[in-house]
Amino acid sequence: MKLFEVYQLWDIEPVKGSDTTLWDKDGEVYTDLYGGHAVISVGHCHPHYVKKLSEQLSNLGFYSNAVQNHLQKDLAARLGRICGYDDYALFLCNSGAEANENALKVASFHTGKPKVLAFRKAFHGRTSGAVAATDNPKIQAPFNETANIVFVPLNDLEAVDNELAKGGFAAVIIEGIQGVAGIYEPTGDFLNGLRTLCDKYGCLLILDEIQSGYGRTGKFFAHQHHGVRADIITMAKGMANGFPIGGVLISPAIKPVHGMLGTTFGGNHLACTAALAVLDIIENENLIENAAKIGEFFEQAFKDDKAVKEYRGKGLMIGLELKEEYVGLRNKLLFEKHFFTGAAGAGVIRLLPSLTISQETAESFVKAWKELTV
Ligand SMILES: Cc1ncc(COP(=O)(O)O)c(C=O)c1O
């Protein structure tokens, strides 16, 4: 049997990792500034993470959500404390799309309303509800088409007001920082204005922090730079450093009903152990502070760079929009200098490195970049 080929792949196969270093099957060494789409938050194969997962695997790998699992409660308690939403409740699932899917359902169950307001260029995942709220018709099948989702431009509060005034909205869903779009931030005024409008029209504010959360921007969640509180927050990527997991934080105003949500794999023993190990490392190694510090270094290094048209983002969620003559730079960084980076279209390089990235590694990337752009 062959694979169902939906991905465009580099002809490189990493077989070993350590922090921000990768080795391919031929022994070539690479530096990872992308973390496999912002997933690697505490570095590849961190010893504490490996130890905790190995110990758990040798005790119990999985049992379903029909029995007690103290690891879920430990994770909820730890996460609540570190992220500043201690009074919220946690629902565990397996991916970012699934987290958004559940968030949209919870909002609709709670309000009894069917519609959702989303933003132009948004990406929320590929399951039915999440992809319908994603502004990319190319990844929506006819099956996903629905009149229940309305898109308006990011940072246009008047457009939001006009739509919500029509009624029937369960939620507004917005990324903490738009990632796949190419790193675009909602302004603080806009987010706070959304909060006010959601309250005015009786709908819930869902913050999709799947890419921008987990300390990446220098705060636990990107929206916390603006002092706004959401009703529901979704997370996934950095949460378990590559072990599949997703989480939905739900306001205490929303009451659970048995059977309302559910999953076979969500919150399993290995996933919770991986997520707890990630929180240990984030706290013990002050990684949120490191994300802010190295982010500041990158901003200073790149904001006036000759190849960069615009520097966007916060902390270690960075978009480098290239001037037209430098559009091939990502390939050169990979093949000539052995740095993994991400992209958003041809013209934007995305940096989403592990929060453990050292000053030395950051400097080596800047040096390689400058050598390629002299
Ligand atoms: C903001 C955001 N939401 C949702 C998703 C979907 O997550 P997953 O691929 O884990 O389903 C992504 C993935 O890139 C994302 O960036």
The ligand as an SDF file (V2000), in Angstrom:
LIG
                    3D

 16 16  0  0  0  0  0  0  0  0999 V2000
   -4.2720   28.5470   15.2380 C   0  0  0  0  0  0  0  0  0  0  0  0
   -4.4670   27.0960   14.8950 C   0  0  0  0  0  0  0  0  0  0  0  0
   -5.6160   26.4860   15.1940 N   0  0  0  0  0  0  0  0  0  0  0  0
   -5.8270   25.1930   14.9280 C   0  0  0  0  0  0  0  0  0  0  0  0
   -4.8760   24.4250   14.3020 C   0  0  0  0  0  0  0  0  0  0  0  0
   -5.1370   22.9780   14.0040 C   0  0  0  0  0  0  0  0  0  0  0  0
   -4.3670   22.1620   14.8250 O   0  0  0  0  0  0  0  0  0  0  0  0
   -4.1420   20.6130   14.4400 P   0  0  0  0  0  0  0  0  0  0  0  0
   -3.3040   20.5800   13.2180 O   0  0  0  0  0  0  0  0  0  0  0  0
   -3.4750   20.0470   15.6630 O   0  0  0  0  0  0  0  0  0  0  0  0
   -5.4930   20.0270   14.2270 O   0  0  0  0  0  0  0  0  0  0  0  0
   -3.6660   25.0180   13.9480 C   0  0  0  0  0  0  0  0  0  0  0  0
   -2.6270   24.2490   13.2410 C   0  0  0  0  0  0  0  0  0  0  0  0
   -1.7640   24.7660   12.5780 O   0  0  0  0  0  0  0  0  0  0  0  0
   -3.4510   26.3870   14.2390 C   0  0  0  0  0  0  0  0  0  0  0  0
   -2.3120   27.0050   13.9080 O   0  0  0  0  0  0  0  0  0  0  0  0
  1  2  1  0
  2  3  1  0
  2 15  2  0
  3  4  2  0
  4  5  1  0
  5  6  1  0
  5 12  2  0
  6  7  1  0
  7  8  1  0
  8  9  2  0
  8 10  1  0
  8 11  1  0
 12 13  1  0
 12 15  1  0
 13 14  2  0
 15 16  1  0
M  END
$$$$
